[in-house]
Amino acid sequence: MEHQAKELAQFLLDKLEHTPPSARLLVGIAGIPASGKSTFAQILTDFVNATLIAQSTTPDRAILVGLDGWHLTRAELDAMPDPKLAHDRRGIHWTFDGPSYVAFVQSLRAPVASDTATITAPSFDHAIKDPTPDAVSISPSHRIVIIEGLYTFLSIEPWNQAGLLLDERWFIEVPFERAQSRLVKRHVLSNVAKDMDEAVWRAEENDMPNGKFLIANTLEPTRIIQSLDDPTLFN
């Protein structure tokens, strides 16, 4: 997918040239679990920044933000009416702070100037399995903001309010069977599951249902990208 990322990085740079200097270019990248969206988004961001740095005619940069930062904390899941269900289904849309994500995207749409205040976003700390507030800083020079995650442009409230503000909505497409195979392997390698049986259960009972929900409830993408068979694409 590196070749695709390089081509699309140039597409974004060309589009940025036609974007008013007081505006940001917002790109959402979604896809079912294990479609490769996280890896693709990182490669894309790296290509954009490498080109901008090589040009050295502008302070503009791209920054990547992961939707995982808007996961509800484990304590918040514990406070739900059915804590076990909430933990078992962690990753479905209602285990995220949708309104906060919407407010973040809305803040990115405000006019930007050299003295514009820094906007912060959370990230997800896999060591503690909870979000870290204000972990990512979006400065005025970050003219391209790439947001990746399952629900970046979900079509239901309140998520659709954010999705409609995105300039680009890119969906990474992959067959469910291939994604599930990647997921099982990822769950075992990352110790999310203690063994293969638990990894299969997690993929079948949570990840794949989330993927089917996503496909049934997503805004129309501006571009569909085919996920290629790359052993590193497990996100």
BAFI-3210 file (N, C-alpha, C; in Angstrom, 3 decimals, decimal comma, padded with zeros to 6 digits):
// residues 235
n [1|2|3|4|5|6|7|8|9|10|11|12|13|14|15|16|17|18|19|20|21|22|23|24|25|26|27|28|29|30|31|32|33|34|35|36|37|38|39|40|41|42|43|44|45|46|47|48|49|50|51|52|53|54|55|56|57|58|59|60|61|62|63|64|65|66|67|68|69|70|71|72|73|74|75|76|77|78|79|80|81|82|83|84|85|86|87|88|89|90|91|92|93|94|95|96|97|98|99|100|101|102|103|104|105|106|107|108|109|110|111|112|113|114|115|116|117|118|119|120|121|122|123|124|125|126|127|128|129|130|131|132|133|134|135|136|137|138|139|140|141|142|143|144|145|146|147|148|149|150|151|152|153|154|155|156|157|158|159|160|161|162|163|164|165|166|167|168|169|170|171|172|173|174|175|176|177|178|179|180|181|182|183|184|185|186|187|188|189|190|191|192|193|194|195|196|197|198|199|200|201|202|203|204|205|206|207|208|209|210|211|212|213|214|215|216|217|218|219|220|221|222|223|224|225|226|227|228|229|230|231|232|233|234|235]
n.u [000,820|002,160|002,771|000,250|-000,191|001,809|001,032|-001,420|-000,606|000,596|-001,675|-003,058|-001,297|-001,444|-004,100|-004,023|-002,740|-004,772|-006,371|-007,765|-005,551|-006,347|-007,605|-007,883|-007,039|-008,953|-008,865|-010,453|-009,929|-011,204|-012,275|-012,961|-012,161|-008,741|-008,266|-006,105|-005,925|-004,670|-001,893|-001,674|-002,505|-000,432|001,794|000,974|000,866|003,581|004,728|003,566|004,661|007,404|007,686|006,879|008,861|011,110|010,595|010,758|009,673|007,566|005,940|004,048|002,591|001,610|-000,486|-001,186|-004,022|-005,456|-008,527|-008,869|-008,170|-010,470|-011,771|-013,900|-012,964|-011,823|-012,907|-015,175|-016,581|-017,032|-018,958|-021,244|-024,602|-024,447|-021,639|-019,980|-020,834|-020,172|-017,361|-016,775|-017,663|-016,058|-014,955|-017,025|-019,268|-020,636|-018,971|-017,232|-016,405|-018,362|-019,572|-017,439|-015,484|-016,741|-016,818|-014,087|-013,427|-015,016|-013,681|-011,374|-012,244|-012,414|-011,271|-007,779|-004,726|-001,401|-001,225|-003,120|-004,620|-003,244|-004,653|-005,725|-005,664|-006,753|-004,843|-004,378|-003,275|-001,711|-000,459|-001,624|-004,166|-006,057|-007,295|-005,120|-005,363|-005,133|-002,812|-001,897|-000,845|-002,155|-000,961|-000,975|000,476|-000,113|-001,616|-002,771|-004,810|-005,021|-007,255|-007,715|-009,649|-012,248|-014,797|-014,716|-016,231|-018,924|-022,426|-024,458|-026,037|-024,043|-022,018|-022,072|-022,049|-019,407|-018,234|-019,331|-017,968|-015,487|-013,018|-012,113|-013,129|-011,981|-012,218|-010,984|-010,982|-011,539|-011,783|-013,951|-013,133|-010,371|-009,696|-010,495|-008,714|-006,301|-006,888|-007,112|-004,497|-003,226|-004,373|-003,305|-000,510|-000,260|-001,014|-003,596|-005,455|-005,415|-004,961|-005,308|-008,014|-009,417|-008,747|-010,008|-012,643|-012,914|-012,578|-014,754|-016,997|-016,911|-015,129|-015,674|-018,546|-018,611|-017,380|-019,264|-021,409|-020,302|-020,004|-022,672|-023,497|-022,219|-021,039|-021,059|-018,102|-015,424|-013,466|-012,426|-010,195|-008,280|-007,320|-004,202|-002,504|-000,506|001,689|002,091|-000,135|-002,257|-004,087]
n.v [-001,215|001,074|002,388|003,363|005,115|007,000|008,181|009,282|011,036|013,022|013,861|015,071|017,148|018,650|019,392|020,913|023,189|024,527|025,184|027,589|029,760|030,144|027,912|024,433|021,227|018,476|015,061|011,993|008,627|005,506|002,117|-001,393|-003,372|-004,330|-003,626|-002,229|000,463|002,101|001,732|002,483|005,174|006,270|005,906|007,501|010,055|010,366|010,465|012,827|014,758|014,394|015,329|018,008|018,946|018,605|020,467|022,797|025,387|026,224|026,345|024,507|021,454|017,966|016,121|013,228|011,818|009,545|007,844|006,181|007,472|008,528|006,527|005,397|005,401|002,626|002,843|004,353|002,527|000,636|001,941|001,738|000,456|-002,316|-003,516|-005,727|-006,398|-003,974|-003,952|-006,298|-005,573|-003,482|-001,113|-001,001|001,511|002,854|002,715|004,746|008,254|009,959|012,645|014,290|013,786|014,854|017,566|018,101|017,849|019,900|022,067|022,092|023,155|025,848|029,130|029,445|030,903|032,323|032,859|031,299|029,363|026,350|023,188|020,360|016,746|013,520|010,473|006,892|004,845|001,927|000,459|000,998|000,650|002,642|005,933|008,789|011,991|015,055|014,416|014,764|017,456|019,959|022,306|025,707|025,385|022,885|022,090|020,033|017,605|014,356|011,896|008,815|005,841|003,575|004,881|007,405|008,694|007,962|007,439|007,967|009,878|011,206|011,259|011,725|014,460|015,201|013,746|014,944|017,291|016,743|017,063|015,042|011,686|008,672|005,281|002,196|-000,802|-004,257|-007,807|-009,586|-012,099|-012,071|-009,942|-010,952|-013,068|-011,652|-010,272|-012,270|-013,195|-010,806|-010,331|-012,419|-012,012|-009,500|-009,967|-009,402|-011,359|-014,408|-016,830|-018,767|-019,564|-017,655|-015,416|-015,907|-015,879|-013,172|-011,861|-012,846|-012,257|-009,573|-007,759|-008,269|-008,013|-005,265|-004,244|-004,913|-003,371|-000,857|-000,724|-000,709|001,693|004,135|007,275|008,341|007,468|009,529|008,368|005,072|002,695|-000,072|-002,614|-004,132|-007,336|-007,343|-008,288|-006,580|-005,098|-004,875|-003,259]
n.w [000,000|000,027|-002,354|-003,102|-000,972|-001,394|-003,827|-003,057|-001,110|-002,623|-003,942|-001,796|-001,200|-003,527|-003,348|-001,043|-001,926|-003,147|-001,115|001,045|002,883|005,477|006,281|007,222|005,837|006,066|006,620|006,707|007,547|007,270|007,983|008,222|011,173|011,147|008,526|007,733|008,094|010,079|009,710|007,012|007,189|008,706|007,008|004,875|006,110|006,737|004,170|003,157|004,913|004,491|001,891|002,189|003,920|002,316|000,340|001,776|001,718|003,093|006,292|006,687|007,800|008,108|010,332|012,262|013,736|015,961|016,245|018,391|020,712|021,721|023,027|025,640|029,079|031,101|033,614|033,078|031,544|033,500|034,959|033,519|032,843|032,271|032,939|032,203|029,601|028,367|028,555|027,151|024,625|023,967|021,750|020,008|018,698|020,774|022,918|022,749|023,081|021,448|021,200|022,108|020,199|017,940|018,691|018,644|015,873|014,899|016,045|014,542|012,213|012,547|011,569|010,821|011,914|012,281|014,976|016,129|018,680|020,050|019,396|021,148|021,237|022,371|022,931|022,671|025,225|025,086|026,994|029,484|028,717|028,328|027,427|026,860|027,852|025,927|024,468|021,893|019,941|017,962|015,962|014,555|012,198|011,303|008,730|007,361|008,592|009,474|010,246|011,661|012,009|013,125|013,189|012,004|010,053|010,553|009,915|011,701|014,381|017,089|015,321|012,541|012,281|012,513|010,416|008,127|008,036|007,102|004,562|002,947|002,748|003,222|002,547|003,503|001,947|002,499|002,252|004,501|005,448|005,124|006,777|009,267|009,613|009,833|012,191|014,190|014,286|015,070|017,612|019,118|018,903|020,100|022,642|023,387|023,397|025,229|024,070|021,006|020,758|022,266|020,786|018,338|019,231|020,069|017,634|016,137|017,716|018,414|016,896|014,087|013,977|014,608|012,356|010,364|011,216|010,824|008,002|007,267|008,242|007,379|006,157|002,712|001,103|-000,181|-001,520|-002,289|-001,102|-001,882|000,283|000,520|000,480|002,947|005,378|007,541|007,929|010,161|011,436]
ca.u [000,000|003,058|002,624|-001,005|-000,012|002,648|000,201|-002,448|000,084|000,722|-003,038|-003,360|-000,463|-002,038|-005,357|-003,681|-002,392|-006,014|-007,124|-007,458|-004,524|-006,969|-008,366|-007,174|-007,528|-009,273|-008,987|-010,838|-009,629|-011,952|-012,239|-013,289|-010,960|-007,679|-008,226|-004,815|-006,095|-003,691|-000,598|-001,778|-002,566|000,906|002,643|000,484|001,327|005,033|005,029|003,201|005,628|008,713|007,652|006,829|010,184|012,033|010,323|011,223|009,176|006,382|005,967|002,901|002,850|000,456|-000,445|-002,090|-004,765|-006,169|-009,824|-008,800|-008,051|-011,806|-012,321|-014,255|-012,028|-012,337|-013,760|-016,465|-017,267|-017,471|-020,117|-022,396|-025,582|-023,949|-020,190|-019,370|-021,125|-019,421|-015,968|-016,729|-017,919|-015,215|-014,613|-018,241|-019,342|-021,131|-017,894|-016,413|-016,990|-018,698|-019,718|-016,132|-014,839|-017,400|-016,350|-012,709|-013,434|-015,569|-012,641|-010,421|-012,862|-012,301|-010,182|-006,457|-003,704|-000,144|-001,397|-004,232|-004,282|-003,039|-005,779|-005,188|-006,477|-006,257|-004,351|-004,687|-002,093|-001,976|000,109|-002,624|-005,446|-006,952|-006,852|-004,292|-005,893|-004,243|-001,520|-001,521|-001,007|-002,331|-000,558|-001,440|001,188|-000,679|-002,669|-003,441|-005,065|-005,485|-007,871|-008,006|-010,381|-013,466|-016,021|-014,386|-017,361|-020,147|-023,572|-025,462|-025,748|-023,626|-020,809|-022,182|-021,730|-017,964|-017,942|-019,723|-017,001|-014,230|-012,840|-011,937|-013,524|-011,394|-012,572|-010,103|-011,831|-010,867|-012,751|-014,084|-012,359|-008,970|-009,569|-010,589|-007,447|-005,338|-007,259|-006,763|-003,043|-002,864|-004,784|-002,363|000,811|-000,283|-001,479|-004,981|-006,073|-004,422|-004,669|-005,968|-009,468|-009,943|-008,555|-011,086|-013,884|-012,938|-012,769|-016,090|-018,077|-016,830|-014,518|-016,377|-019,830|-018,361|-017,110|-020,526|-022,162|-019,662|-020,334|-024,098|-023,801|-021,123|-021,286|-020,468|-016,680|-014,992|-012,515|-012,286|-008,835|-008,219|-006,264|-003,389|-001,995|000,776|001,665|002,167|-001,390|-003,159|-004,869]
ca.v [000,000|002,222|003,116|004,100|006,206|008,033|008,884|010,060|012,132|014,082|014,373|015,983|018,337|019,448|019,956|021,939|024,407|025,206|025,401|028,918|029,698|030,212|026,677|023,167|020,132|017,400|013,768|010,872|007,308|004,486|000,767|-002,374|-003,789|-005,031|-003,246|-001,603|001,920|002,795|001,683|003,300|006,583|006,685|006,009|008,680|011,245|010,453|010,905|014,244|015,582|014,302|016,222|019,389|019,276|018,704|021,736|023,816|026,726|026,479|025,679|023,599|020,046|017,099|015,421|012,083|011,669|008,279|007,880|005,380|008,366|008,847|005,408|005,623|004,743|001,409|003,271|004,752|001,290|000,022|002,674|001,501|-000,474|-003,685|-003,354|-006,857|-006,208|-002,811|-004,357|-007,296|-004,929|-002,295|-000,955|-000,616|002,976|003,428|002,715|005,914|009,552|010,570|014,104|014,934|013,691|015,842|018,892|018,227|018,125|021,249|023,041|022,130|023,900|027,282|029,755|029,287|031,908|031,988|032,989|030,455|028,510|024,930|022,292|019,070|015,545|012,405|009,272|005,694|004,217|000,484|-000,131|001,091|000,330|003,779|007,131|009,811|013,295|016,124|013,814|015,203|018,907|020,414|023,708|026,386|024,907|021,610|022,436|018,781|016,752|013,043|011,215|007,434|005,055|002,933|005,680|008,790|009,299|007,196|008,207|008,179|010,944|012,533|011,081|012,272|015,887|015,299|013,210|015,895|018,398|016,290|017,343|013,743|010,516|007,537|003,991|001,107|-001,974|-005,549|-008,887|-009,903|-013,290|-011,674|-009,105|-011,785|-013,789|-010,693|-009,948|-013,375|-013,160|-009,615|-010,496|-013,326|-011,377|-008,334|-010,432|-009,012|-012,649|-015,287|-017,956|-018,702|-019,673|-016,348|-014,487|-016,176|-015,402|-011,715|-011,443|-013,204|-011,724|-008,127|-007,009|-008,400|-007,307|-003,821|-003,952|-004,968|-002,175|000,283|-000,706|-000,404|003,007|005,060|008,262|007,957|007,844|010,247|007,492|003,721|002,202|-001,514|-003,072|-005,165|-008,367|-006,974|-008,866|-005,565|-004,353|-005,533|-002,258]
ca.w [000,000|000,050|-003,618|-003,014|-000,019|-002,013|-004,806|-002,371|-000,436|-003,616|-004,145|-000,698|-001,340|-004,608|-002,849|-000,068|-002,661|-003,517|000,122|001,601|003,935|006,799|006,494|007,239|005,007|006,999|005,933|007,553|006,979|008,009|007,442|009,245|011,916|010,409|007,110|007,468|008,089|010,925|009,025|005,807|007,577|009,134|005,812|004,150|006,840|006,583|002,802|003,047|005,637|003,827|000,731|002,674|004,457|001,176|-000,349|002,739|001,368|003,902|007,597|006,766|008,073|008,346|011,614|012,315|014,989|015,994|016,926|019,622|021,853|022,232|023,787|027,032|029,980|031,745|034,729|032,507|031,167|034,757|035,469|032,652|033,419|032,127|032,765|031,483|028,183|027,902|028,368|026,074|023,335|023,815|020,339|019,309|018,704|022,029|023,922|022,447|023,403|020,169|021,237|022,244|018,885|017,077|019,097|018,174|014,434|014,730|016,389|013,435|011,127|012,805|010,797|011,438|011,629|012,968|016,419|016,568|019,822|019,791|019,698|021,594|021,062|023,181|022,257|023,459|025,800|025,095|028,209|030,552|028,080|028,499|026,706|027,492|027,398|025,437|024,105|020,546|019,803|016,582|015,933|013,344|011,004|010,882|007,766|006,983|009,748|009,049|011,384|011,278|012,999|012,638|013,106|011,656|009,335|010,768|009,421|012,742|015,339|016,616|014,515|011,190|012,311|012,247|009,093|007,088|008,031|006,514|003,128|002,298|003,529|002,515|003,158|003,080|001,740|002,604|002,508|005,917|005,789|005,238|007,969|010,462|009,729|010,356|013,562|015,079|014,438|015,834|019,008|019,787|018,962|020,988|023,955|023,671|023,713|025,871|023,191|019,710|020,923|022,684|019,664|017,383|019,852|020,012|016,243|015,665|018,548|018,602|015,793|012,817|014,070|014,522|010,953|009,619|011,607|010,166|006,582|007,131|008,813|007,106|005,113|001,429|000,995|-001,371|-002,196|-001,733|-001,289|-001,675|001,181|-000,111|001,384|003,535|006,732|008,590|007,986|011,110|012,160]
c.u [000,854|002,916|001,348|-000,861|000,795|001,848|-000,810|-001,839|000,231|-000,636|-003,391|-002,546|-000,991|-003,318|-005,092|-003,351|-003,629|-006,938|-006,776|-006,465|-005,096|-007,738|-007,433|-007,832|-007,718|-009,566|-009,351|-010,542|-010,295|-011,817|-012,551|-012,023|-010,014|-007,703|-006,880|-004,844|-005,042|-002,325|-000,604|-001,754|-001,202|001,839|002,271|001,000|002,828|005,418|004,716|004,266|007,017|008,766|007,661|008,187|011,192|011,838|010,856|010,848|007,984|006,525|004,862|003,347|001,518|000,623|-001,506|-002,713|-005,549|-007,463|-009,807|-008,672|-009,387|-012,509|-012,785|-013,260|-012,659|-013,234|-015,137|-017,262|-017,802|-018,762|-021,370|-023,349|-025,147|-022,441|-019,541|-019,602|-020,300|-017,959|-015,837|-016,862|-017,065|-014,686|-015,830|-018,466|-019,794|-020,128|-016,862|-017,153|-017,246|-018,834|-018,381|-015,365|-015,428|-016,902|-014,912|-012,679|-013,999|-014,520|-011,606|-010,945|-012,814|-011,158|-008,856|-005,520|-002,475|-000,281|-002,586|-003,771|-004,135|-004,284|-005,183|-006,201|-005,913|-005,620|-004,674|-003,390|-002,357|-001,407|-000,901|-004,034|-006,505|-006,429|-005,940|-004,780|-004,785|-002,865|-001,004|-001,810|-001,077|-002,070|-001,091|-000,755|000,688|-001,892|-003,399|-003,581|-005,703|-006,000|-008,235|-008,727|-011,670|-014,568|-015,766|-015,482|-018,585|-021,351|-024,632|-025,039|-024,942|-022,484|-020,882|-021,866|-020,242|-017,646|-018,253|-018,783|-015,678|-014,179|-012,730|-012,365|-013,062|-011,698|-011,658|-010,904|-011,015|-011,932|-012,773|-013,220|-010,884|-008,752|-009,614|-009,300|-006,361|-005,603|-006,834|-005,263|-002,614|-003,201|-003,813|-001,003|000,866|-000,741|-002,834|-005,783|-005,006|-004,061|-005,477|-007,489|-010,075|-009,814|-009,655|-012,408|-013,992|-013,203|-014,202|-017,205|-018,038|-016,328|-015,316|-017,794|-019,679|-018,107|-018,373|-021,410|-021,612|-020,081|-021,793|-024,431|-022,651|-021,528|-020,583|-019,006|-016,426|-014,001|-012,505|-010,909|-008,823|-007,037|-005,519|-002,887|-000,584|000,749|001,736|000,843|-002,408|-004,037|-006,097]
c.v [001,265|003,063|003,943|005,310|007,340|008,852|009,790|011,181|013,308|014,705|015,392|017,269|019,250|020,124|021,069|023,263|025,212|025,406|026,777|028,816|029,743|028,920|025,475|022,201|018,930|016,116|012,695|009,564|006,260|003,143|-000,198|-002,761|-004,623|-004,752|-002,634|-000,105|002,655|002,859|002,563|004,787|007,098|006,855|007,259|009,959|011,439|010,949|012,391|015,109|015,542|015,247|017,680|019,839|019,452|020,012|022,914|025,247|027,109|025,775|024,627|022,156|019,293|016,443|014,339|011,997|010,361|008,386|007,094|006,248|008,717|007,624|005,900|004,866|003,474|001,755|003,694|003,532|000,586|000,654|002,470|000,476|-001,939|-003,620|-004,491|-006,715|-005,060|-003,171|-005,369|-006,637|-003,676|-002,223|-000,657|000,876|003,562|003,304|003,810|007,182|010,304|012,078|014,839|014,898|014,723|017,248|019,138|018,582|019,519|022,317|023,172|022,953|025,407|027,864|029,677|030,390|031,562|032,054|032,190|029,531|027,050|024,140|020,953|017,948|014,443|011,338|008,089|005,053|002,723|-000,198|-000,119|000,813|001,394|004,971|008,007|011,166|014,209|015,615|014,287|016,695|019,290|021,916|024,376|025,888|023,555|021,873|021,209|017,938|015,466|012,308|009,806|006,710|004,520|003,929|007,132|009,459|008,382|008,062|008,481|009,328|010,410|012,481|011,753|013,760|016,116|014,854|014,176|017,093|018,019|016,634|016,052|012,649|009,288|006,251|002,905|-000,190|-003,262|-006,620|-009,254|-011,095|-012,937|-010,834|-009,956|-012,577|-012,881|-010,413|-011,029|-013,377|-011,980|-009,777|-011,386|-012,649|-010,223|-008,678|-009,868|-010,245|-013,583|-016,485|-017,815|-018,745|-018,331|-015,332|-014,657|-015,645|-013,889|-011,215|-011,677|-012,497|-010,205|-007,407|-007,075|-007,825|-005,792|-003,409|-003,950|-003,773|-000,951|000,381|-000,307|001,029|003,989|006,052|007,834|008,396|008,682|009,411|006,133|003,196|000,711|-001,864|-004,230|-006,163|-008,027|-007,465|-007,846|-004,863|-005,042|-004,536|-001,839]
c.w [000,000|-001,210|-003,608|-002,103|-000,638|-003,020|-004,117|-001,542|-001,395|-003,922|-003,056|-000,796|-002,442|-004,123|-001,839|-000,754|-003,029|-002,316|000,670|002,759|005,347|007,134|006,531|006,255|005,925|006,244|006,953|006,848|007,856|007,301|008,562|010,010|011,052|008,915|006,729|007,553|008,916|010,247|007,791|006,149|008,010|007,943|005,013|004,801|006,661|005,188|002,631|003,707|005,006|002,633|001,164|003,209|003,331|000,424|000,460|002,337|002,217|005,249|007,740|006,990|008,174|009,705|011,618|013,705|014,913|016,787|018,236|020,868|022,476|022,825|025,160|027,911|030,552|032,919|034,231|032,050|032,410|035,270|034,609|033,275|033,347|031,868|031,985|029,983|027,623|027,644|027,231|024,704|023,135|022,391|019,500|019,534|020,038|023,183|023,622|022,879|022,103|020,218|021,345|020,925|017,927|017,404|018,625|016,684|014,159|015,038|015,277|012,268|011,348|011,972|011,550|010,972|012,458|014,486|016,952|017,691|019,386|020,208|020,114|021,350|021,951|022,314|023,154|023,920|025,938|026,334|029,350|030,050|028,320|027,708|027,551|026,986|026,894|025,024|022,751|020,432|018,334|016,557|014,659|012,069|010,526|009,994|007,255|008,240|009,241|010,283|010,945|012,411|012,419|012,298|012,737|010,847|009,343|010,401|010,481|013,660|016,518|015,625|013,144|011,146|012,044|010,828|007,971|007,006|007,373|005,025|002,331|003,273|002,744|003,273|002,600|003,079|001,785|002,816|003,994|006,315|005,992|006,491|009,236|010,680|010,304|011,838|014,541|015,346|015,300|017,314|019,780|019,959|019,953|022,400|024,354|024,044|024,268|025,005|021,901|019,840|021,322|021,557|018,629|017,935|019,761|018,594|015,791|016,422|018,725|017,354|014,497|012,876|014,003|013,075|010,113|009,937|010,893|008,706|006,348|007,555|008,614|006,033|003,826|001,364|-000,252|-002,175|-001,493|-002,103|-000,993|-000,770|000,526|000,922|001,823|004,976|007,839|008,800|008,869|011,843|011,386]
res [m|e|h|q|a|k|e|l|a|q|f|l|l|d|k|l|e|h|t|p|p|s|a|r|l|l|v|g|i|a|g|i|p|a|s|g|k|s|t|f|a|q|i|l|t|d|f|v|n|a|t|l|i|a|q|s|t|t|p|d|r|a|i|l|v|g|l|d|g|w|h|l|t|r|a|e|l|d|a|m|p|d|p|k|l|a|h|d|r|r|g|i|h|w|t|f|d|g|p|s|y|v|a|f|v|q|s|l|r|a|p|v|a|s|d|t|a|t|i|t|a|p|s|f|d|h|a|i|k|d|p|t|p|d|a|v|s|i|s|p|s|h|r|i|v|i|i|e|g|l|y|t|f|l|s|i|e|p|w|n|q|a|g|l|l|l|d|e|r|w|f|i|e|v|p|f|e|r|a|q|s|r|l|v|k|r|h|v|l|s|n|v|a|k|d|m|d|e|a|v|w|r|a|e|e|n|d|m|p|n|g|k|f|l|i|a|n|t|l|e|p|t|r|i|i|q|s|l|d|d|p|t|l|f|n]
***
